[in-house]
Amino acid sequence: MSLNPLRDGLGKFALAASHQESAFQAEADAGLAGFQAVRQDLERRVRRGELTVKVARERAAEAAERLRELLLPRAEGFSPVPRAFLDRLVQATESRKAAKERGSLESLQRETNRLLRQTLIEQQLGSRSIEFEGQAFVRPMSGGHPAPTLDSLLRFHETAAQAGDETAMEWSRRQLEGMRSRIFTPEDTARIDTACDRPDRLNTRIVGRYVEALRGGPAESLEAFVAEAIAGHDANACAAAFLLAREAPEGGSARWVRAVLDGLGEFPEAALNVLRAWEADARADDAEAARGRAEYAVALAEADARFPGLEAPSIAEVERLERLQARPIAAPDEPIGLTLERRGLTEEERRDREVALIA
């Protein structure tokens, strides 16, 4: 049987806390260290006979409750990322929405032209599919019906891009997307992602590659990347710039991070919508992880507040401690065993002396 049955119930809190890293850990550790200092003082006073175990438990429970009142409110809504990132995203999306509602004649014309161009491409995809298949499909060496290969589709897409044929490019992108489920090597998947990259659409794999390539890079390269992403209105590059700025150790003090926040209004709509959802989910995850750390620290304090195994000393033990305490302290070079009327330092006195020496 466990000496402290209440500690057995801490398993679920410890397991949940261990699965999620949290910047709140330092704050939880500091609060728990303060509780442990109070607990150690109470235990020392019980062993001296100054307090009963019951009183020590009551005061330790009060300290654990103060720890709960300190940590849990701070954990609610906690995130190591400044609130400005979410606020700027909300402001940018709301401004974009308001601009759409009061759209000018010019913006309506642009949207109409985009829809007409998209409709024309869809019509041409049906009428030109045989033409595209004749150029991109390859007959197998063993015979059989012609079929597309990854290399043939990529070559066709490159040729269409050089010719500026939007319909052919769209057809090749759709063929490549359909082939993705049959591709298993990361290199070929990356080639498909590159070919299917659209500035107005978000591809999380491309965003991840941008972030991995630029994470920890010099500020000059990050600043140049941010400027190019915003100027090109590339949804994937803009999303990667935001994620890099979010995890920047210097926060909003870096010039390129401020450029990201100031340029959110220029981000493509696809990037803004997804980033807002990502940021909300990330902050919720941060708060959940912090709450787990706080609950674990509080549960640990409540378990230790019961003082398992602690017993008050008897009257004889208290009297013996008092007689021992009344003796003078032996000199540093004086052997205690040969001088019975003197004593050594207690743990508390030794700790106080070490603190004084350090100071």
Secondary structure, 3 states (H helix, E strand, C coil): CCCCHHHHCCHHHHHHHHCCCCCCHHHHHHHHHHHHHHHHHHHHHHHHCCCCHHHHHHHHHHHHHHHHHHHHHHHCCCCCCCCHHHHHHHHHHHHHHHHHHCCCHHHHHHHHHHHHHHHHHHHHHHHHHHHHHHHHEECCCCCCCCEECHHHHHHHHHHHHHHCCHHHHHHHHHHHHHHHHHCCCHHHHHHHHHHCCCCCCCCHHHHHHHHHHHCCCCHHHHHHHHHHHHHHCCHHHHHHHHHHHHCCCCHHHCHHHHHHHHCHHHCCHHHHHHHHHHHHHHHHHHHHHHHHHHHHHHHHHHHHCCCCCCCCCCHHHHHHHHHHHHCCECCCCCCHHHCCCCECCCHHHHHHHHHHHHC
